[in-house]
Every structure is written in C-alpha cells, then in structure tokens.
Amino acid sequence: MAAERLSMRTIKEVLRLKWEKKFSNKQIEQSCKIARST
C-alpha cells in the first residue's frame, strides 16, 4: 500500500519547526499530526 503524500505546506512547516523553533521530532509529530518516522 502506498503512503499518503504530504503537501509542500506541511513539509515546509516541519522544516520550519525543526530548524527555526528547534522542536523535537515528538513535538513536530504532535503539532503537524503526522507520524514521527515521517
């Protein structure tokens, strides 16, 4: 089964949270409602 694709907006938000806000992967997972492994 193919995985559902993420929108570019979601990808940009993940990167912004990771590098600008220094969020942990768990915080990003909760904020964006995506799996931590993503």
Number of C-alpha atoms within 10 A of each C-alpha: 3 4 5 6 6 10 9 9 8 13 12 11 14 19 14 14 17 15 10 8 9 12 16 12 16 12 14 20 16 11 13 14 10 14 11 13 7 9
